[in-house]
Amino acid sequence: MRIILLAMAFTSVAFAETTAPARNLYGDDKIRLIVRADDFGFSHASNMALEKILDEGTITAASVIVNTGWLDETVEILKKHPEVSVGVHVCLNSEWVPYKWGPVLPAKEVPSLVDEWGHFFGTRKDMMAHQPNLDEVENEIRAQVDLAIRKGLKISYMDHHMSAAVTTPHMRDRFVKVANEHGLGISRWFGEMPGPLVYSIEPAKKTDFLISGLEKITQPGLYLIVCHTVIKSPEVEVLKDLNASGPKNMADYRQAECDMLCSPRLKRPGHVRAPDMGGTPMPLENACSNNRSIKTGPFVPSATCPKSLHRCAAQRFLRACRVASTRTCCARERSTTRISTSTNSKPSGSATPIGNTERASTPTRSCSTTSGSTSSPTGSTRSRRFT
């Protein structure tokens, strides 16, 4: 069974009816992993974890909260790592005490979303009790995406912090509208199957649980692993989660997930290995039950293609099938797993490259959609297997 570590094009909507059914979108025997970590920018401790994992560990997608005081530091870290896909972790609640944050927009422009001090409400339940205005929700979501772009983040997807931004179908529709405006994908929207769920696992058991879970994956397809990481420090040790489901000692749990992603055990052959550069993206008509290709225009609603999915986002998803993370889990193989760039290569169609890369107006890596196999930069298609 082959395994490929993918940079994230995008992935997430909480409602089952808007999430594509889990299935093998590629039609081959490979296991593909997206390793996504959330909440970067919410603290210096989370940013230090990001930097450590980028330098030493395993990550292909970083979701950033932009309405906090540590955003600029996050941006500077991610600018050094264009191999990682970046998403806006849209945030409409503020669950920590005593640390609170509020909207990007002035509080007076989104009065239904904030308390008397201009902070977001702590939980989704509290937010909904104040009847959030849909126009204010949409405007704040858009403001967060626009801020990320102005700060210099080359974002490729959106997801949502604690699902607050998609709590109701009407809010979800506004979320999708903003994604469409920017040609962004939405996490978990393309049939990603859940990888090992490590969030509630005891800190000392997280690494074993992750590796054991990975070893049990035998079904080909695209899998998503979501983590939350910090470097434990007094800054985060004092924080308490207003949500009853949150761990009481958050700093210990998130430090353990940072250690997990940096574990040398993940770098051993047989676990998460360097990405296989072989293979080609599936035709779009295979991904959508309506059998419409990109050239025929906007999508028609189907079981696997949500009705509001923007054509550009679908093209970006197809690019993600080819663009694997250049930061690998196996340090000794990094020099041989870089995605080759050719001066004669052109982007396929109007697709936009993913992650911290230049936008569609700039020449980018090739993304051919023709059939056949693609060899790795070393000249041979490399197999990645669990043992």
N, C-alpha and C positions, 0 to 999 in steps of 0.2 A: 504494500500500500504506500503510495507516494504521498509526501507531505510538502506543502508549499506555504511559506510564511508571507502573507500579503500585507502591503501597505493598505490602509483603509481608504476606500473611495468614499464611503459613507455607511451608515447603518442606522434610526430608532424611532418607532412610534409605539406607544404602550398598548394600543387597542388591537386585539387579536384580528379584528376584521380588516385592519389596514396593514397587517404584517403578512408578507408573502409566505405561503406554506413552505415548511422545510422540505427541500428536495435538492437533488444534485443538479445545479444549474449548468455545470460544465459538461456533463455526460462522459467523464473519464474516470479513472481509478485513483485520482489524487485527493488527498486531504489537504484543504487549505485553511490556514488559521489567520484570523485578525486578532491581534493582541492590543486591546484598547485600554487606556487608562484615563480616568476622568478627574475633574476638579482642579486641574492645574490653574494657577493664578489666584486661588483662594487664600493662599498663605505663602510666606517664604519657605516654610517647611515642605510644602507640596512642590514648590519649584526646585528645591534642592534634591528632592527625590527624582524629579524629572531629569535633572542634569545627571544624576548618578546612573539612572537606568539607561539614558541615551549613551553614556560613556561605557557602561559595563554590562548592561543587561539586554533584555528582550522587550521591545515595544515597536508597534507599527503604526499606531494611531494615538494622537494626544488630543483630548477634548478639553477646551479652555473656557473657564468662566471669565467673562470680560468685565463684569461690573464690580470689580474689587480693586483694592489698592496695589496688588502685586502683578497686575497685567503687564506692565512694561518690562519687568524682569523676565516674565514668561516669554515675551516676544523676543527678547535678546537671546535667550537660550535656544529657542526654536529656529531662529535665523541661522544658527550654526549647524543645524541638522535638517537639510532639505530632503533627506530620505524618508522622513516621517510625515505621514498624512496628518493634517490639522483640522479639527472641527470646532465649531462654536457650541459649547455646552450651555444652551439657552437656560437662563436661570430666572425664575419668578418667585422664589421663596428664599428665606434666610433662616436656616434651621439651627444655627449654633448660638449658644449663649456662653459668655457675654459678647461674642463677636457678631456684629450685625452688618448687613449691607443692603443697598437699595438699588433703584433702577439707574440705567444710563441716562434716561430722560429726566428732566427736572420733575420732582415729585408732584408739582402742581399740574403737570400734564398727564399724570397717570394716578389720579387720586384714589381710584378704586383698588389699586394694587399695593398701597402703602399704608402704614400706620401713622399715628400722629407725629412721629419723628422722621417720617420719610423713609423708613425701612420696609423691606418686603415682610410679609407675614411669615411666621415660622414654618407652618405646615400647609399642605394643600387644603386640609380641612378648614383651617383658619382663612386661607385665601378665598375659598369658595363661599364661606360664611359672609364675606363682604361683597359678594356678587361682582366679580371682576367684569369690567366693561370690555367687550370684544374688540372695539377699536383701540382701546388703550393697550390691550394685550398684543394686538398686531403691531402697533407702533413701537412698543418696547422690544419685541422680538426683532423687528427690523433695525432698531437703533443698536442692538447688541451686535448683530451681524455687520452692520456698517462700521461700527467702531473697530471691530476686529480687522476689517479690511483697511481702514485708515491707519491703524497701528502697524500695518505691514505684514500681517499674517496672511498667507496664501491658503485660504481655507478651501476644503473640498467637500465638507459635509456638515450637517447639523445633527445634534441630538438634544436631549432635554434633561435638565437636572431634576431628579426625583419625579419626572413626568408631570411637573406642575404646569408646563406650557401646553400640554395636550390632555388636560384633565377631562374635558368634555369634547364631544365630536365637533362642536362649533369652534372651540379653541384649536383643536387639531387642524381644522380647515384653514384657519388663519396662519398656523405654523407652516403648513404646506404652501400656502400662498407666498410667503416670504422666501421659502426655499426655491420655489419656482422662479421668482424674480431674479434670484442670483445664480440660477443654474446649479444649485447644490443638491446633493443627495441627502437622504435621511437614514440614519442608522437603523439596522434591523429590518429594512424594507425589501430586501432581496433574498429572503428565504434563508438568512444565516441561522444555522443551528447553534444552540447554546453549547459552549464548551464547559469545562468544569466551573461550577459556581462557587467561588472562593470567599465571597463577602462575609458570610456568617461562620466560616470555619475558624476554629480556635487558632490564635497566632502561631503557636508552636507546630501546628499540623498543616499549615497552608501549603508549604512546598511539597510535602509528601502527597497531599491531596491533589494538587495540580498535576504532578508527574504521573500519579496513578491514574488520574482521569484521562490524561493524554494517551497513555498506553492502552486504555480501553477503547479508544476511538478506532473503529475499523471501517465504518461506513464512509464512502467517498462523499465529499461535499465541502461547503464553506462553513467554518465554525467561528464563533465569536467568543472571546474571553474578555471580560470586563474587570478591571482592577481599580483600586483607589489607594494611593500611596502618599506617604509623607516620610520625612526624616524626623524621628521623635525628638521633640524639644519642648521647653516650657510654653512656647507659643501655642502649641496645639494640645498639650497635656491638660490645659485648663478648660478646654472646650467641652460642652455638654450638648448632646443632640436632643432637640425638642420632640423628635419622633420616637415613639415607644419602641419601634423595631430597631433603632440604631444601637450599636454596641456601646456599652458604658465606658470602656477604655479605648476610645477611638484611636488614639495615637499608637497604642500597641498593635492594634489590628492593621493599621495602614503602614506602619513600619515593617510589619511582617510581610505585607504584600510587596513592598519595595525590595526586601531581602529575597523574597521568592523570585521576583523577576530578574534579580541579579545573581541568582544561585548558579554556581558552576555546574550543578547537576543538569541544568537546562541546556548546557553547552556540550554535553556528552553526546557522542554519536548514538543514535537510536531514540533520542528524545526529540526536542525541537531542533532541527538542523537548518543549515543554510538553505535559502529558497532555491528550488529547481526552476531554472529559467526556461524550461521547455514548455511546449504547449501553446495553443492559440486561444483567443477568446471565442466563446460560443457565438453563433449567429444570434442576432437580436430576436429573430422569429422563434428561436427555441426557448427563449426566456419568457416570452409573452404568449399566452394562449390564443390571442387574437391573430397571431401569425402575420403581424404587420412589421415591415422593416423600417429602419430609420428614414429611408428615402421617401416613404409614402406619407410622412407627416405625423401629426400628433397622435398619441396613443388613444385607443378605445378602451374603456374600462374592462378589466379582466380579473381573474382570480389572483394572478401574480403581478399585475401591473396596476397599482392604484390609479383611480381616474384622474387625479390631479398631478400625476408624475410628469414632470417637464421633460421634453425630448432631450434637452442638453444634459440633464442629470442621467438619463439612460445611457447616453453616449459616454459620459464620464465613468459610469459603472463598467461598461465594456472595456474601457482603458484600464480600469483597475484589475481586470482579469489578466492583463499582461504585465502591469507595472508592480513588481514585487518589491518589498522593502530591501534597500541596499545595505541596511544595517542588519547583519545576520546574528544568529545566536552562537555561531561558532567562530571565535575570533581568529583562529588559524586559517579560516577559509575566506575571510572578508576580502582579501585582495583578489580572489578569483570569482567573487559573486557579484561584482558591480554590474549594473545594467549597462550594456555597451551603448554608446551614442555614436551615431554616424552623421557626418556632415551632410549626407544626402537624405537623411530621414526627414519626414514631414508628418505632422499629426494627422490622424485619420479623421476625415470629415471635419466637423466643427467641434470635436471633442476638446475638453479642457483638461490639462494634466492635473493629477492629484497632488495633494500635499503642498509643502513649501517649495513649489516650483513656479516658473513663469506662467502667466496666463496664456490663453489661446492665441493671442496676437504675436507671441514669441515662438520661434521654432523650437520644437520639443522632440522628445524621444518618439521613435516610430511606434505606431500601434496598428499594424496591419491586421485586417480581419479576414485575410485569406486563409484557406485551410492548410493543414500541414503542421509539422512540428518545428519548434525553434530550439536551437542548441544554446547551451550556456556560453558565456564569453570565452571559456577555455576550449570550446569546440565540440563538446559532447553534452547531450542531454543527461542531467544528473538526477538520480533517483534519491528521494528522501523517504526513509522508511522508519516505522516503529519496530523495535525489537523486544 
